[in-house]
């Protein structure tokens, strides 16, 4: 467990990226989710975004926060 914590504490080495954690849904898959599942997805993605930002992750996509707040934007 200690190795994982060390790896996560050094984002400059590229050990963990947002893409490693994000889940992409097709429109068909998204349509099958219940509203509560869509809300949970949005909440988790926004929390993940904020955690990465808090440790200094630099975002290439300026609209990433908008997508996390409203996951249906990019479907």
N, C-alpha and C positions, 0 to 999 in steps of 0.2 A: 504494500500500500504506500510506503514511503516513496518509492520510485515514481508512482503516479502523481503524487503531490508535488514532487520536485519538477516533473515534466510540465505540469499545469502552471507552475509558478514562473516558467520561463517561456512566454509566448513568442519571443524573438527567435526561438529555434524551430518554430512552426510545427510543434508536436501536436497541437490541437487547434483546429480551425472551426469557424462557424459552420462551414460546409460539412464538417465531420459530425455535427450535432443536429443539423436541420433536417426536417422531413419534407420532401416535396410530394404533393398530391397532384394527380391529374384532375381535370375538371370532373370527370366521371366519379373518381374516388371521393372528391370533395363533396359532391352532391349526395353521396351516400351517408355522410356523417350527420349525426344529430346536432342540433344547435349547441347543446352542451359540450359536445366533442370539439366543435369549431372554436368555441370560447376557450376551452382548455388549451387547444393548440396555440391560439393567439397569446394567451397568458404565458405559456411556457416559452414561446419564441421571444416575446418581449423581455421576459426575465433573462433569458440566455443572452439577448442583445445587450441588456444593461450590465450583465456580469462581464461580458467581453470588453465593453466600453470602460468599465471600472478598472480593469487591469491594464488599460492602455492600448487595446486593440485598435488599429487604424482601419477604418472602413473604406473600401474602394467604391462601393455603391452608396451614394448619398441618400437614396430612398429606402434604405434597409429598415430604418425605424418605422417609416410609414407602412411597409409591408408587415412588420411585426405587430403593429397596432391594428391593422386591418388586413388579415391574411388573404382575403378574397380579391384584393387589388390586383395581384399578379397571376391570377388563375386564367 
